[in-house]
Amino acid sequence: MKIEPPTILTVEPIPGVKHMLQVAWRKPEGVPTSDSYICHLRYRRVNSTNWKPVIQRMENERPYNLTGLQVLRQYAVSMQCRVKTSEFWSSWSEETIGTTGGLAPNSILDLWRVLGPAQPDGGRTVQLLWKEARVDPSVRKTLGYNIWYFPENETAAKETSTTANQEFKLHLGSGAYLVSVVYYTCDGVSPEATLRIPAVHEKPLQCIEALQVYRSQDHLEVEWQTSAAEVDRWVIEWFPDLETENLERSWEFVSQTRNWTGRADNFVPFRCYNISVYPVVGVDVGVPHSIQAYFKEGIPLEGPLAKAQNISAQTATIKWEEIPKIQRRGFISNYTVFYVSDHGKEFARTVNSSILQCELQFLQSNTQYTVKVMANTLAGGKNGTSFNFKTLSIGIIEIALLASIIGGGLFFLGILVMVYRLTKPKLKRLVCPEIPNPAKSNVVLWRGDNFKSKLHLGEVQLHGKMKAVDERILKPYLSSSGDLIDKLVVDFENFLDKAEVHRVEMMKMQENILSGEKKYVNSPYNFYSPSGKVFQGLPSSALIPLEETQEQCSERPDEETKDSFFLPPNASGILEPELQPWEEAGLNPYLKNSVTTREFLNSEKFSDPIKKTEMQP
């Protein structure tokens, strides 16, 4: 009798037991409970056709343990059964796949860190990066990562974080920290990978003396030299030289060597990389030594953008901008400047890659040139956009020299004009002395002989007797001290003339008094100053009583009267003094209230009044 195949329930590993799968099954349907049965089992690796039988009879639905299997491998299991009293076996059951258990992680992570700049408060950001040192097929898939970090001297202040990513950012203080990272699977936890984060002001180990890079078709080789023989572990870090914050960094640990070979799949052609080598001693990381390199170089994508400056008659300076890093595609070895005139030969100048300008000399004046700049790498060169410029007819030096000469000449001319203006009066008096004009001098008003016969200033000769005169009448307003003497002399001379006229008028007045007439006569002492103001008459000390005047008039001889200077009478028969030059100029402000007339009355001896006479102003 042939029965149905058995049913395989599960094929699973036993926790903590490696290299084994436990198969749970159920007896075929339709088999009487009184009959016993026998089962056979076979297994094979997935993706394999080679079945392996198990030489052991299985009875009574007991689980069966497959041993001697490989770790973390998938196996297909199948069974068949028969009744003991029958010779016919059932068909093979459907295959059931199971995976053996893995080993607990036994390798540490390659842990790396990127230190951020210190902040003003002393804090900093530290980016942790890690990866598995090698792929172990006996270890199950990683489920997550645990991070512990704490200050170096404070173990109790440990903090723990968990992540499923292979990077983590920490915000640490300025002191030294210890950081540890582990990964775990369903089979266990890996050993700790630990690094020490140095303090902000700490000086790490520096032992790398030189670093060189060699390129080949399929790899990039890095070699370095060190002065520390005890250092035998290194970290090679490389990342593209791009102006971005989130750079994709790669690193690799090497030991017991002084060189490292990077495969072609680690680099992108035509891209510049920063390559650094760090010494590692225990958990401490030293100071790196860095270099830039291209895995493969090409021609630049664009040429330099140039322009002309400092253009003169025979020289010009060509300046250009540096090509962006992303467009260089290699190291710029040098720059070549090509320039040609409209109808001339083309010339070229080559400068070092560190120089971004070139001075063109021995150019033709007033000539137009076409210029272009080419950037060269090991793979070739790329021309920039061409442009034109025209040299000057006269050089800048000549223009500056001419401007200096003209400016200097104008400066000295200004000094000469200033000196001339300052010394002009002196030069004029030395070269062309001023000759006085007699027609404009006050001396013409003097009466020489007559003046010499007069008395000194402050006295008046009247009828042969000396009379005191108030000096205030000789102090008119003068515009300058230089004219003081001349005006005083002329005023005094006129005063003497008026005094003489007064004598004659006194004689006529005496005759009128004797005849009984009453008249008003002008005062001879009210005359004008150079400013036009009327001087007041003589003070009381200078006035002559009428009786004395009469006596003097009777006693003076006629010859003296004839020798005196008289003024002609006006139309009304009244004597007027001769107008002096200053009398036409205006009144003296000090004499504006002076009396212009004097009233003479008859004495007690005469009863007839004296007639009033108007004076000529």
PyMOL commands that set and color helices and strands:
alter all, ss='L'
color gray80, all
select helices_A, chain A and resi 155-157+264-266+325-328+396-431+438-440+442-445+448-452+471-474+481-515+540-542+546-555+558-563+581-584+589-591
alter helices_A, ss='H'
color red, helices_A
select strands_A, chain A and resi 7-12+20-26+37-45+52-58+64-67+74-83+96-99+109-115+124-132+144-151+159-163+167-172+177-185+188-189+193-197+208-215+219-226+233-240+250-255+259-263+272-281+284-285+289-294+306-309+316-320+334-341+347-352+357-360+368-377+380-383+387-390+459-462+465-468+520-521+598-599
alter strands_A, ss='S'
color yellow, strands_A
deselect
rebuild
show_as cartoon
